[in-house]
Amino acid sequence: MADRAAGQERAGGDRVNTGAGAGTRAGATPDRQARAVLLGPRSAVALALVSAIGVAAFGWPLLADSASGLAHSRDAPWLFAALLPLLIAVVVATIADTGLGAKSIAMLGVLAAAGAALRPLGAGTAGLEPMFFLMVLAGRVLGPGFGFVLGAVCMFASALLTGGVGPWMPFQMLSMGWVAMGAGLLPGADTLRGRRELLLIAAYGAVASVGYGLVMNLQGWTYIAGLGSGISFVPGDPLAANLARFVAYWLATSLGWDLPRAALTVVLTLTLGPVVLRALRRATRRAAFDVPVTFAERAESGRDKTGRQ
């Protein structure tokens, strides 16, 4: 299989290195970016459904009407915390059933282990989390379906590694899945290379890092309801009033963590991004995800039934 993949690389003719610093010769076009997971209709529908339910899980305090029972329920965060792991498991199982082969699982395991190992390095200090840049780059190269699974699995593994298991973990898994999936949806996957691609990924990484902190604060904000402060969630209050309280809560408690996370993601993307992108693209070419595995019978010409010449 390795010889076959290498032969495909040699047979590319005018195809050139797709690394971040590579260009193209006259008349040549970049390689089509291989995808570790090809999203089929079932996978796309499952992703859309779990994302819609995830939006409700994060935004229910702002979406719930004052007359609804949900607005006055203290059990809603726990309900979603119990529901989300089942939904994420359904999505992962659906993607695995439609396109997650042995080579993709091997790649998933390596990248999830690397991401989980990176998380304790920052330990959340001042929001410095180096795993974000790896999730963004992996999602960019390997596609949105693989990115969602990688983000969720990596966050789950890192939570077990750091002891960060709690009702917030399913929300973290979903949020990191969104971060890596969004990177896979960025434009120019097959054509954009070099500095422009790095700048695009860095800009997305900055926005995604801040967005991750924003939605995770929306999840945790409901736990301080009833404290009577000016930034507490008040069940049943009008949307504008609760939204103003949430913005004040985010600015006071989280922005100082989200901005350093975004800055570190940008710095690591611009400095290490070219090397990591080249390594990931080389690995995807050698893995030949798009080539089906076939087994050919051994030639028996020149031999009789007894195996003699």
C-alpha positions as CSV (number, residue, x, y, z in Angstrom):
1,M,0.0,0.0,0.0
2,A,2.9,2.4,0.8
3,D,4.4,1.6,-2.7
4,R,1.1,2.3,-4.3
5,A,0.7,5.6,-2.6
6,A,4.3,6.6,-3.5
7,G,3.6,5.6,-7.1
8,Q,0.6,7.9,-7.1
9,E,2.8,10.8,-5.9
10,R,5.4,10.0,-8.6
11,A,2.7,9.7,-11.3
12,G,1.4,13.2,-10.5
13,G,3.6,14.7,-13.3
14,D,3.1,18.5,-12.8
15,R,1.7,18.1,-9.3
16,V,3.9,19.9,-6.8
17,N,4.4,20.0,-3.0
18,T,1.2,21.2,-1.3
19,G,3.1,22.5,1.8
20,A,2.3,25.9,3.1
21,G,5.3,27.5,1.4
22,A,5.0,25.7,-1.9
23,G,4.0,27.3,-5.1
24,T,3.0,26.0,-8.5
25,R,4.8,25.7,-11.8
26,A,3.4,27.3,-14.9
27,G,0.3,25.4,-16.0
28,A,0.3,23.2,-12.9
29,T,-2.5,23.1,-10.4
30,P,-2.3,22.1,-6.7
31,D,-3.3,18.7,-5.6
32,R,-6.9,18.2,-4.6
33,Q,-6.9,18.0,-0.8
34,A,-7.5,14.5,0.4
35,R,-10.2,14.0,3.0
36,A,-9.9,11.4,5.8
37,V,-13.7,11.4,6.1
38,L,-16.0,12.0,3.2
39,L,-19.3,13.3,4.6
40,G,-22.3,11.5,3.2
41,P,-25.9,12.7,3.5
42,R,-26.5,10.7,6.7
43,S,-23.4,12.2,8.3
44,A,-24.2,15.7,7.2
45,V,-27.7,15.4,8.6
46,A,-26.4,14.0,11.9
47,L,-23.9,16.9,12.2
48,A,-26.6,19.5,11.4
49,L,-29.0,18.0,14.0
50,V,-26.5,17.8,16.8
51,S,-25.3,21.3,16.0
52,A,-28.8,22.6,16.2
53,I,-29.4,20.9,19.5
54,G,-26.0,22.2,20.7
55,V,-27.1,25.7,19.9
56,A,-30.2,25.1,22.0
57,A,-28.1,23.6,24.8
58,F,-25.8,26.6,25.0
59,G,-28.4,29.3,24.3
60,W,-31.5,28.1,26.2
61,P,-31.2,30.9,28.8
62,L,-31.5,33.5,26.1
63,L,-34.0,31.5,23.9
64,A,-36.4,30.4,26.6
65,D,-39.6,32.3,27.0
66,S,-40.5,33.6,30.4
67,A,-43.7,31.6,30.3
68,S,-42.0,28.3,29.5
69,G,-41.0,25.8,32.2
70,L,-37.5,25.7,30.9
71,A,-36.9,29.3,31.8
72,H,-37.6,28.5,35.5
73,S,-35.8,25.1,35.6
74,R,-32.5,24.7,37.4
75,D,-32.2,21.2,35.8
76,A,-31.8,22.4,32.2
77,P,-28.0,22.5,32.3
78,W,-27.9,19.0,33.7
79,L,-30.4,17.8,31.2
80,F,-28.3,19.0,28.3
81,A,-25.1,17.8,30.0
82,A,-26.6,14.3,30.0
83,L,-28.0,14.5,26.5
84,L,-25.0,15.9,24.6
85,P,-22.7,12.9,25.1
86,L,-25.4,10.6,23.6
87,L,-25.8,12.9,20.6
88,I,-22.1,13.2,20.0
89,A,-21.8,9.5,20.2
90,V,-24.5,9.1,17.6
91,V,-22.7,11.5,15.3
92,V,-19.3,9.8,15.7
93,A,-21.0,6.4,15.1
94,T,-22.7,7.7,12.0
95,I,-19.5,9.2,10.6
96,A,-17.6,6.0,11.4
97,D,-20.3,3.9,9.6
98,T,-20.2,6.0,6.5
99,G,-16.5,6.7,6.0
100,L,-14.1,6.3,9.0
101,G,-11.8,3.6,7.9
102,A,-8.8,2.0,9.5
103,K,-6.4,4.6,8.2
104,S,-8.6,7.4,9.4
105,I,-8.9,5.9,12.8
106,A,-5.1,5.6,13.1
107,M,-4.7,9.2,12.1
108,L,-7.4,10.2,14.6
109,G,-5.7,8.4,17.4
110,V,-2.3,10.0,16.7
111,L,-3.7,13.5,16.5
112,A,-6.1,13.1,19.5
113,A,-3.1,11.9,21.6
114,A,-1.0,14.8,20.5
115,G,-3.8,17.3,21.2
116,A,-4.5,15.8,24.6
117,A,-0.8,15.9,25.5
118,L,-0.7,19.6,24.5
119,R,-3.5,20.7,26.7
120,P,-1.7,20.2,30.1
121,L,1.2,22.3,28.8
122,G,-0.8,25.5,29.2
123,A,-3.0,24.1,32.0
124,G,-5.4,26.9,31.2
125,T,-3.0,29.5,32.6
126,A,-4.2,32.9,31.4
127,G,-6.1,31.1,28.7
128,L,-2.9,29.8,27.0
129,E,-4.0,26.5,25.4
130,P,-1.6,25.3,22.6
131,M,-4.0,22.5,21.5
132,F,-6.2,25.0,19.7
133,F,-3.7,25.6,16.8
134,L,-3.3,21.9,16.2
135,M,-7.1,21.3,16.1
136,V,-7.5,24.2,13.6
137,L,-4.7,23.0,11.3
138,A,-5.9,19.4,11.5
139,G,-9.4,20.4,10.7
140,R,-8.2,22.5,7.7
141,V,-6.2,19.6,6.2
142,L,-8.4,16.7,7.0
143,G,-11.9,18.2,6.5
144,P,-14.9,19.1,8.6
145,G,-16.2,15.6,9.3
146,F,-12.8,14.4,10.6
147,G,-12.3,17.7,12.4
148,F,-15.6,17.4,14.4
149,V,-14.7,13.9,15.5
150,L,-11.1,14.9,16.3
151,G,-12.2,17.9,18.4
152,A,-14.7,15.9,20.4
153,V,-12.4,12.9,21.0
154,C,-9.4,15.1,21.8
155,M,-11.3,17.1,24.4
156,F,-12.6,13.9,26.0
157,A,-9.2,12.4,26.2
158,S,-7.6,15.6,27.6
159,A,-10.3,15.8,30.2
160,L,-9.5,12.3,31.4
161,L,-5.8,13.2,31.4
162,T,-6.2,16.4,33.4
163,G,-9.0,15.4,35.6
164,G,-11.4,17.9,34.1
165,V,-14.4,15.6,34.0
166,G,-17.7,17.3,34.9
167,P,-21.0,18.5,33.5
168,W,-19.1,21.0,31.4
169,M,-17.1,18.3,29.5
170,P,-19.9,17.5,26.9
171,F,-20.1,21.2,26.1
172,Q,-16.3,21.4,25.7
173,M,-16.4,18.4,23.4
174,L,-19.1,20.0,21.2
175,S,-17.4,23.4,21.2
176,M,-14.0,21.9,20.2
177,G,-15.7,19.8,17.5
178,W,-17.2,23.0,16.1
179,V,-13.8,24.7,16.2
180,A,-12.1,22.0,14.2
181,M,-15.1,21.5,11.9
182,G,-15.2,25.2,11.0
183,A,-11.5,25.1,10.0
184,G,-12.4,22.3,7.6
185,L,-15.1,24.5,6.0
186,L,-12.7,27.4,5.3
187,P,-12.5,28.2,1.6
188,G,-9.6,27.3,-0.8
189,A,-8.8,23.9,0.6
190,D,-7.6,22.7,-2.8
191,T,-6.1,26.0,-4.2
192,L,-5.1,28.3,-1.4
193,R,-1.5,27.9,-0.2
194,G,1.4,29.9,1.2
195,R,1.2,33.0,3.3
196,R,-2.4,33.8,2.3
197,E,-3.6,30.4,3.7
198,L,-1.6,30.9,6.9
199,L,-3.2,34.3,7.4
200,L,-6.7,32.9,6.8
201,I,-6.1,30.0,9.3
202,A,-4.6,32.4,11.9
203,A,-7.5,34.8,11.6
204,Y,-10.0,31.9,11.9
205,G,-8.0,30.5,14.9
206,A,-8.2,33.9,16.7
207,V,-12.0,34.2,16.1
208,A,-12.6,30.5,17.1
209,S,-10.5,30.9,20.2
210,V,-12.6,33.8,21.4
211,G,-15.8,32.2,20.3
212,Y,-15.0,29.0,22.2
213,G,-14.6,31.1,25.4
214,L,-17.8,33.0,24.7
215,V,-20.0,29.9,24.3
216,M,-18.4,28.1,27.2
217,N,-19.2,31.1,29.4
218,L,-22.8,31.0,28.2
219,Q,-22.9,27.4,29.4
220,G,-21.4,28.2,32.8
221,W,-23.3,31.5,33.3
222,T,-26.5,29.8,34.3
223,Y,-24.9,28.2,37.4
224,I,-24.6,31.6,39.1
225,A,-28.4,32.3,38.7
226,G,-30.0,33.8,41.8
227,L,-26.9,35.4,43.3
228,G,-28.4,38.8,43.0
229,S,-25.5,40.4,41.2
230,G,-25.7,42.6,38.2
231,I,-24.2,39.9,36.0
232,S,-26.3,36.9,37.2
233,F,-28.7,35.0,35.0
234,V,-32.3,35.8,35.9
235,P,-34.6,33.0,34.6
236,G,-37.6,34.4,32.7
237,D,-36.2,37.9,32.3
238,P,-36.5,39.6,28.8
239,L,-33.9,38.6,26.3
240,A,-32.3,42.1,26.2
241,A,-31.8,42.2,29.9
242,N,-30.3,38.8,30.2
243,L,-28.1,39.4,27.1
244,A,-26.7,42.6,28.7
245,R,-25.9,40.7,31.9
246,F,-24.2,38.0,30.0
247,V,-22.0,40.4,28.0
248,A,-21.0,42.1,31.3
249,Y,-20.3,38.6,32.8
250,W,-18.1,37.6,29.8
251,L,-16.2,40.9,29.8
252,A,-15.5,40.7,33.5
253,T,-14.7,37.0,33.8
254,S,-13.5,35.6,30.5
255,L,-12.2,38.1,28.0
256,G,-8.8,38.3,29.8
257,W,-8.5,34.5,29.1
258,D,-9.9,34.4,25.6
259,L,-7.6,37.1,24.1
260,P,-4.3,35.4,25.3
261,R,-5.7,32.1,23.9
262,A,-6.4,33.8,20.5
263,A,-2.9,35.4,20.5
264,L,-1.1,32.2,21.2
265,T,-3.1,30.4,18.5
266,V,-2.1,33.1,16.0
267,V,1.6,33.0,17.0
268,L,1.8,29.2,16.8
269,T,-0.1,29.1,13.5
270,L,2.2,31.6,11.9
271,T,5.4,30.1,13.2
272,L,4.8,26.3,13.3
273,G,1.9,26.3,10.8
274,P,4.0,25.7,7.6
275,V,5.8,22.7,9.1
276,V,2.6,21.2,10.6
277,L,0.6,21.7,7.4
278,R,3.3,20.0,5.3
279,A,3.5,17.1,7.7
280,L,-0.3,16.6,7.7
281,R,-0.6,16.9,3.9
282,R,2.3,14.5,3.4
283,A,0.7,12.0,5.8
284,T,-2.7,12.3,4.0
285,R,-1.0,11.7,0.6
286,R,0.9,8.6,1.9
287,A,-2.2,7.3,3.6
288,A,-4.1,7.6,0.3
289,F,-7.5,7.9,2.0
290,D,-9.2,8.3,-1.4
291,V,-7.8,5.0,-2.8
292,P,-9.8,1.9,-1.9
293,V,-7.9,-1.1,-0.5
294,T,-7.8,-4.0,-3.0
295,F,-6.1,-7.4,-2.9
296,A,-4.7,-8.8,-6.0
297,E,-4.1,-12.5,-6.6
298,R,-0.5,-13.6,-7.0
299,A,0.5,-14.4,-10.5
300,E,1.1,-18.2,-11.1
301,S,2.3,-18.2,-14.7
302,G,5.1,-20.7,-15.4
303,R,4.1,-23.0,-12.5
304,D,2.1,-26.2,-12.6
305,K,-0.4,-27.4,-10.0
306,T,2.4,-28.9,-7.9
307,G,4.2,-25.6,-7.8
308,R,7.2,-26.8,-9.9
309,Q,8.7,-24.8,-12.7
